[in-house]
């Protein structure tokens, strides 16, 4: 082995160490700045309390766009603009109602706490309930379904440590359950909420109809009511009256809010970071996805506060209408294509403002070498559990269409489905420190991708 | 290399793999059993709502002993017994009160939310406040202190990711602040709460007097009041009236509650797992340390439910009086010595019922080889961040006196000091899933130590 090679080999670890020390110092300064001066929590209070629930297409969403734009400017983005997109305009109406009207032969008037599913159409039906655990049982009972209200009591699997696994598993009942029941003549559909909470809050969320079948009313009930209804149905004939009011107003206009710090070396190469500005109508959208919105703004703020000059253009995006149609994300990707933009990386926060555990990545295999190096830099801040997975719904069009490397922040998932799409997703259920730490880890990752590429 | 050796070497990985597969399957069954059938949450509701706050020496603590004993028997411990110990009996009295009576020359009557510190003696003083940031500033101002009320506004450092670091750092003001001020003639002491919460709850906790100086009243105020008082004192002379009522009744009797599963192979070698049964008087002691109590009971429950027959005797201990004197833990260690017991390992849960992140260990260096092997077995349940550190206060006497290897569960620490020793440490602030996952990881670790030693 010649001397030069030996010198080179010996010096590599020192170079790497020096570099990694600069990085760890920078990420420490990010963390200190956010944990001491972070604004994400105050901003979340404004978004949840002053704007409130902000379903895509609603007047509140338009208010949120004004708020987000002002915030981006106030923080000092080099450029702030809107991207217009067309969104559906679903309106819940007042007083979703499900009541048990008789048990066996006895009349009854027991109101269950219910929320119509998003995109479901209103209806007013009274019928016997047929309770099934899952689609297999629905198929077995298909001849009994005509004229009845189908109740899916599919449980959210408590054995999965990641609650998102249980959500993926149970979600099909909310999404497809109405039409699968209507196919056999059901007149209404009730679904057990996708949750593992200890309370009785119903959890709404998107659903879709299959146009081949009647569009029956569809609503979710809370876990305690679901347990009770399941028991009652096992014993006797249960009649229910179900009234919902969902309808579509004409499609309307919404906007993605975009802010940028222009890159100093590769201004045309973009690193995107974002969350969605819309929420469900029944709550304040604090975790879903107020947290992602203020994470995004906090990453912008900290980079400006530390006078960080990125090599790439870093783009901060508050997406329109993730919950109802995904049209904000589609529009973003379509514009990226039209403008021939190159996206180096896209990072999303849409899993709540809980203590960060890591990120899930959909990146080329070769990128994992870098990622594995970076883990130790995020380890002090708790975000070092790097797993293979997707970004989220708002980075999907970039990932699918352009193979953009994407990632999503993975906060601790234990409490997310207590509040997800329920009335309890309010500011008071977000902890300041947990929220800020999400932004620390996101900003750290964005810094590393900007510095070293991916 | 001879053939046998080759065969042996080749087979080792398979053996290890088979073994580790058995272990991972067992720990999975522990997790499934706890996440589906876990009772820790219901038990915590009973302890917090039916027994309530249970300061060592109080009637409520005696009630907690009865509850804990019944629970151990109900779960089916082979043996349940009490260990008697003598404990101090501090009584807060009613209506801790701190009010600003004048600012500058203007009379005022602004009540601050205050809690007397544990073990502080009551007093009724009215005096000017002298606000200091830390002990250095106290020393600089020592000539101005006579006849005044010293207010320590030492902040809980937000930069530490582990909030326990900030607690260790700030704790000396609560513990020693009164006597250090009394040394220079102070007539009262107020301390900024050891917290980083967004609310104004005061946080009590233990303090001690130096017998050389007058025992002045001492109380904590919440962060918002502390910020306001600090600002006022910077501008003008502020007078405060401070009334507390703490006093000691005669020492009394309390008990450690002990349950055992007798070891099948090494019944005289003991693995201990525990938490403390006492709490502060101002709250329900839900996280501190109701969580540790029900974690301990849940580990017992799951081992019985799975018909696990441990090699070592596993001893489940609910300690008396951690908050006030540590005499339960001292008594436990003294009895272990008197009975010539060998403790293989002692595990404690006293850092709340939040999502587990790992354990801190004080074990011989050689044990780390095993521990590093075990990490991957707990990784699916989130408890794989193994760090060097201590056990907690209740394993300290075992560790100090007998060099027993000890560990403590490390849950996520971001929210702990929001509720620690404050009125907000109530059942409603504990999440069922988070609580259960703590027990999953503890039971997994206990199983591994029982099977392989440490």
Interface residues (C-beta under 8 A of the other chain):
Chain A: X31 X32 X35 X36 X41 X158 X159 X161 X163 X196 X198 X355 X357 X380 X381 X382 X412 X414 X415 X418 X431 X432 X433 X434 X437
Chain B: X31 X32 X35 X36 X41 X158 X159 X161 X163 X196 X198 X355 X357 X380 X381 X382 X412 X414 X415 X418 X431 X432 X433 X434 X437
